[in-house]
Amino acid sequence: MIPLPWRLLGGLVIALALFFGGYGLGAKHAKTECMAGQVEAQRAAVAEATKEDLRREAVGTARETTRDQIRIVYKTIKEQARETVNNHPEFNDCGLDADGLRLWNAANSGEAAPVPSEPYVSMHRAATSEIRQFGGSAGESRRVDGAGSTMPGSAGETGRVRTGVIYD
């Protein structure tokens, strides 16, 4: 009969062999599952990219069809305009001044034209303000008595950077 220490050692070796064998098979199985998941994700990504390519292709085709239709309409309008101008040469003579042209453009765009005596509506407030008597523009901040607001520090510090620490 085999002595007890050798039997225990043999049982331990068999247990370790079974453990590491199972660990190796499990790692191989996990790696295979991971690769299968990656392959499936790649197939899904390719299918999604193909679907997006088909959608973009359809949009591009629709865009080209629309452009062709616009070209045909533009060409027709251009030919009709050329024919009209050839038949009526007085249309080439534009006798409007700047105000008349602005009113004509505003009337045809559907917007209200600015009144010539009023400043143009879209100009900034500071551009349409007047210069005051005390030397500053209307956009400058002033106190009630008309004096300008002062900057902290002396006049000699204007344009220089302070390097000291400011305490509150």
C-alpha positions in Angstrom: 0.0 0.0 0.0 1.1 3.6 -0.7 1.9 5.7 2.3 -0.5 8.4 3.3 1.7 11.5 2.5 2.2 10.2 -1.1 -1.6 9.6 -1.5 -2.3 13.1 -0.3 0.3 14.6 -2.6 -1.2 12.6 -5.6 -4.7 13.8 -4.7 -3.4 17.4 -4.5 -1.7 17.1 -7.9 -4.9 15.6 -9.5 -7.0 18.4 -7.9 -4.6 21.1 -9.1 -4.6 19.6 -12.6 -8.4 19.5 -12.7 -8.5 23.1 -11.4 -6.1 24.6 -13.9 -7.5 22.5 -16.8 -11.0 23.9 -16.0 -9.5 27.4 -15.7 -7.9 27.0 -19.1 -11.1 25.7 -20.7 -13.1 28.6 -19.1 -10.6 31.2 -20.4 -10.8 29.7 -23.9 -14.6 29.7 -23.7 -14.7 33.3 -22.5 -12.3 34.4 -25.3 -14.5 32.7 -27.9 -17.6 34.3 -26.5 -15.9 37.7 -26.5 -14.9 37.3 -30.1 -18.4 36.2 -31.1 -19.8 39.3 -29.4 -17.3 41.5 -31.3 -18.2 39.8 -34.6 -21.9 40.3 -33.9 -21.3 44.0 -33.0 -19.3 44.5 -36.2 -22.1 42.9 -38.3 -24.6 45.2 -36.6 -22.3 48.3 -37.3 -21.9 47.3 -40.9 -25.7 46.8 -41.3 -26.3 50.3 -39.7 -23.6 51.9 -41.9 -25.2 50.3 -45.0 -28.6 51.6 -44.0 -27.2 55.1 -43.4 -25.4 54.9 -46.8 -28.7 54.0 -48.5 -30.5 56.9 -46.8 -27.8 59.4 -47.8 -27.9 58.0 -51.4 -31.6 58.6 -51.5 -31.2 62.2 -50.1 -28.5 62.9 -52.7 -30.7 61.6 -55.5 -33.6 63.7 -54.3 -31.4 66.7 -54.1 -30.1 66.2 -57.6 -33.6 65.8 -58.9 -34.7 69.0 -57.2 -31.7 70.8 -58.6 -32.5 69.7 -62.1 -36.1 70.9 -61.7 -34.9 74.2 -60.4 -32.5 74.6 -63.3 -35.3 73.9 -65.8 -37.6 76.5 -64.1 -34.7 79.0 -63.9 -33.9 78.5 -67.5 -37.5 79.0 -68.5 -37.8 82.2 -66.4 -34.6 83.5 -67.8 -35.7 82.9 -71.4 -39.0 84.5 -70.7 -37.4 87.5 -69.1 -34.9 87.9 -72.0 -37.8 87.7 -74.5 -39.8 90.3 -72.5 -36.9 92.7 -72.4 -36.2 92.2 -76.1 -39.9 92.9 -76.9 -40.1 95.9 -74.4 -36.7 97.7 -74.3 -38.1 100.4 -72.0 -37.8 97.8 -69.2 -34.0 98.1 -69.3 -34.2 101.8 -68.3 -34.3 102.1 -64.5 -35.3 105.6 -63.5 -35.5 105.2 -59.8 -33.4 107.2 -57.3 -32.0 105.5 -54.1 -35.2 106.2 -52.1 -37.5 105.0 -54.9 -35.5 101.8 -55.3 -35.6 101.2 -51.5 -39.3 101.7 -51.5 -39.8 99.4 -54.5 -37.6 96.7 -52.9 -39.4 97.0 -49.6 -42.8 96.8 -51.3 -41.8 93.7 -53.2 -40.3 92.0 -50.2 -43.4 92.5 -48.1 -41.7 94.5 -45.4 -42.5 98.1 -44.5 -40.0 100.6 -45.9 -38.2 102.9 -43.5 -39.4 106.5 -43.7 -36.6 108.7 -45.2 -36.7 111.3 -42.5 -36.3 108.6 -39.7 -33.0 106.8 -39.0 -32.8 103.3 -40.5 -34.4 100.8 -38.0 -31.6 98.3 -38.0 -28.8 100.7 -37.1 -27.4 100.6 -33.6 -28.6 103.1 -31.1 -25.2 104.6 -30.6 -24.7 105.2 -34.4 -28.0 107.3 -34.5 -27.4 109.2 -31.3 -26.2 112.8 -31.3 -22.9 114.1 -29.8 -23.6 116.0 -26.6 -22.1 119.4 -25.7 -19.9 118.1 -22.9 -17.7 116.1 -25.4 -18.9 112.5 -25.1 -21.2 110.4 -27.2 -24.7 109.5 -26.0 -23.7 105.9 -25.5 -21.2 106.8 -22.9 -22.3 106.4 -19.2 -23.0 109.7 -17.5 -24.2 110.8 -14.1 -27.3 113.0 -13.7 -25.1 116.2 -13.5 -23.5 115.4 -16.9 -20.1 114.4 -15.6 -18.6 111.2 -17.0 -18.0 108.1 -14.8 -14.5 107.9 -13.5 -12.2 104.9 -13.5 -10.6 103.9 -10.1 -6.9 104.9 -9.8 -5.0 108.0 -10.8 -4.9 109.5 -14.3 -1.2 108.4 -14.5 -2.2 104.8 -14.3 -4.2 104.8 -17.5 -2.8 102.2 -19.9 -0.7 100.4 -17.3 -1.3 97.1 -15.6 -1.4 97.1 -11.8 0.9 94.5 -10.3 -0.1 94.9 -6.6 -2.7 92.8 -4.7 -6.1 94.4 -4.3 -7.8 93.8 -0.9 -11.5 94.3 -0.3 
